[in-house]
Amino acid sequence: MPGSTKAMGVLTVGALVVVTAYTVALGSSGWLWFGWVVLGLITLGMVVTTRNT
């Protein structure tokens, strides 16, 4: 797994922790979860693309 894909994975997991903490502390925000899902899909796309090359 190249460095950029690994960094994206770490960013995605970190964002999940932040969004979850925000939700617990201040309540759910649909836009934050939507943003995290988009980030997760981009990361997943990078992983799949990297494995196929």
Secondary structure as GFF3:
##gff-version 3
##sequence-region A 1 53
A	DSSP	alpha_helix	3	26	.	.	.	ID=ss1
A	DSSP	alpha_helix	30	52	.	.	.	ID=ss2
###
